Amino acid sequence: MARAANSSTATARLLRTDTPALEVVAAVLHDGAGRVLVTQRPIGKPLAGFWEFPGGKLEPGESQVQCLVRELHEELGIEVLPRDCTPLMQLEHRYPERLVRLHVWNISQHAGNPTGREGQALRWLAPTELGSVPLLPADDPIVKCLLDGAGTGTMKA
């Protein structure tokens, strides 16, 4: 008869993944009315139709701030200076296919008007309105942080 410890070890092996976490940065951009920007994932991308905070995958050798500057320019056509980026939180979320480690940054100011350069829809919403759109599940702790008025933190989803 197998011991319980062996059974637990086998279960842990089944749940463990050798795929490293996908490192992603996300930006919380604010407008003058206290709203934040969310973008809709376009058709053809995983989780199409869901809304998310803008950002993207961290490239090898790239810092989080470099990634933010690059992604916000590529996706939205805006310019962000590194000095205007401050860390808000870090969280992890397990989707069925992989673990995502999300590094969330507050952006205090930017130059230019955001536009969906990759075909994505954009919306400025008050933190209390974020529940009106289907956000990616990984973004739920960000919404909670914004609603709580918290400035920094590390959370695990």
N, C-alpha and C positions, 0 to 999 in steps of 0.2 A: 504494500500500500504506500502511495506517495505521501510524503509529509507536507503539511500546509506551507512550510517555507518554500519547498520546491514549486508548489503550485503558484505561490505569489511571485516567485522569481520568473516563472514561465509567463505569467500575465504581464509582468513588468517588461519582459523582452518583447512581447507582442505590441505593447503600447509605445515602446521606445522607437524613436526614429533616428536614423543616422544622417538625415538631411539637416544641414545647419539652418538656423533661423534666418528668415528673410529680413534683412535690415532695411527699414523704411523710415524716412523722415516725413513729417507732416507739419504744415504751417497753420497757425491760427492768426489770420489776418483780420484786423478790426477796421471798421470805417468810422467816420465822425459821429454816427448815430448810435454807436455801441453794438452794431451788428457784426457778425462774423461771416466769412465767405466759405461756402461749400460748393463742391463741384459734383456733377453726376457722371458716373462711369459710363462711357459710351458703349454702344452695341459692338460686340466683337471682343471686348475685354472680359476677363473673369469678373463675375458679380456685376455684370452690366445692369444699369438702372438704379443701382444703389448710389447714395450720395456719400461724400467723404470730404475730409479736409484736404486741401491741395498738398501735393508733395510727390514723393516717388522713391524708387529704390536707390540705395547707397551703392555707388560704383566702387570697385577695388581701388584703394589708395586715396579715396576722397573723404574729406572730413564731412561731418554732418552739416555744417554751415555751408561748405562749398556745394554740397548736394542741394540744400535749400535754394541757394542763389541760382544754381543751374536749372533746377526743376521749375521754379516759379517763373523764370524767364521763358523756358521752353513751353510750359503749359499755359501760362497766363499772359506772357508778354510784358511782365513788370520787372523792374529793377529793384533789388534789395541789397542793402549794404550789410556786411557781416556785423557791424556794430549795432544794427537794429534788430538782431536776432538774440533772443534770450530763451534758455531752456524752460519748458513748462513742466513736462513729465516724460517718463519712459514707462512703457507698458508692454506686455506680451499677450498675444491672443492666439489660440490654437484654432485654425480652420481645419476642416477635415483633411485637406491635402498638405498642410504645413503650418509651422509655427511662424508667426510674424512678430518681430520686435520693432515696436513703433517708438520713434524718438520725436516728441512733439515740442515745437518751438513757438513762442509768441513772436510776432513780427510787429514792431512798434510803428514802422512807417515804410512806405514803398513809393517808387516813382512809376507813374503810368496808371492807366485804367485796365483792370483785369479783363481779358477776353478769353474765350475758350478756343485756344489755338489748335487743339486736337479734337475739335468737334464736340466738346463736352459743354453741357449747360452749366450756368453759374447762378447762384442765388446768395444774396446777402440776407441773413436771418438773425433776429435777436436770439440770444441763448435760449430764451423760453420758447421760441418757435422751432427749435431744432427737432423736436419730436414730430413735427408736421411732415417731415420727409423721411423715407426709409434710409437711415444711415447704416454704413457698414457696422457689424457688431463690434469690431475692434475699437470703434470711435465712441462707444457708450461711456467709458471712463472720462474721455475728454469733455463730453457734454456735462457730465456730473461735476467735473472740476470747474467748468465755466459757470454752471448754475450755483455752485457753492461759493464762487468768487475766490477760489484758491489760486494762489500764484505759482506755486511750485509743488513738486512731489514726484514720487515714484509709485506707480501702481501696477498691479498684475491682474489682468482680466481673466 
